[in-house]
Amino acid sequence: MKKMLPAFFILLGIGCMTLSSTAFHTRYLGHYRMESLLCICLFLIVPVLPAFLFKRFSKKTKKE
């Protein structure tokens, strides 16, 4: 349960950022929301993915 709490807060933050970035669009709300969600997720994945891969592969080299 303790491991799920940070993930919950991260997803809640992503949802809040997406909602606030599309709050003032009057036309095509779904399009702007999905576009904003895609941009936010890409900007989060770019630094997290290399850090995750580095951590994962550095553990394997230490065991050998």
C-alpha positions as CSV (number, residue, x, y, z in Angstrom):
1,M,0.0,0.0,0.0
2,K,2.9,2.4,0.7
3,K,4.2,1.9,-2.8
4,M,0.9,2.8,-4.3
5,L,0.6,6.1,-2.5
6,P,3.3,8.0,-4.5
7,A,2.0,6.6,-7.8
8,F,-1.5,7.8,-6.8
9,F,-0.2,11.3,-6.1
10,I,1.7,11.4,-9.4
11,L,-1.3,10.4,-11.4
12,L,-3.5,12.9,-9.5
13,G,-0.9,15.7,-10.3
14,I,-0.9,14.7,-14.0
15,G,-4.7,14.9,-14.0
16,C,-4.7,18.3,-12.3
17,M,-2.1,19.7,-14.7
18,T,-4.1,18.4,-17.7
19,L,-7.4,19.8,-16.4
20,S,-5.9,23.2,-15.6
21,S,-4.2,23.4,-19.0
22,T,-7.5,22.8,-20.8
23,A,-9.9,24.7,-18.5
24,F,-10.3,27.8,-20.8
25,H,-10.7,26.1,-24.1
26,T,-14.3,26.3,-25.3
27,R,-14.2,24.4,-28.5
28,Y,-12.9,20.8,-29.0
29,L,-12.3,20.3,-25.3
30,G,-11.5,16.6,-25.7
31,H,-8.9,17.3,-28.4
32,Y,-7.1,19.9,-26.2
33,R,-7.3,17.6,-23.2
34,M,-5.7,14.6,-25.0
35,E,-3.1,16.8,-26.6
36,S,-2.1,18.3,-23.2
37,L,-2.1,14.9,-21.6
38,L,0.2,13.5,-24.3
39,C,2.6,16.5,-23.9
40,I,2.7,16.2,-20.1
41,C,3.3,12.5,-20.2
42,L,6.1,12.8,-22.8
43,F,7.8,15.5,-20.7
44,L,7.6,13.2,-17.7
45,I,8.7,10.0,-19.5
46,V,11.8,11.7,-21.0
47,P,13.7,12.1,-17.6
48,V,12.1,9.1,-15.8
49,L,12.8,6.4,-18.4
50,P,16.6,6.8,-18.6
51,A,16.8,6.9,-14.8
52,F,14.7,3.8,-14.6
53,L,16.8,2.0,-17.2
54,F,20.0,3.1,-15.5
55,K,18.9,1.9,-12.1
56,R,17.7,-1.4,-13.5
57,F,20.9,-2.2,-15.4
58,S,23.2,-0.9,-12.7
59,K,21.8,-3.5,-10.3
60,K,22.5,-6.3,-12.7
61,T,26.1,-5.4,-13.1
62,K,26.7,-5.1,-9.3
63,K,25.4,-8.6,-8.7
64,E,28.0,-10.2,-11.0
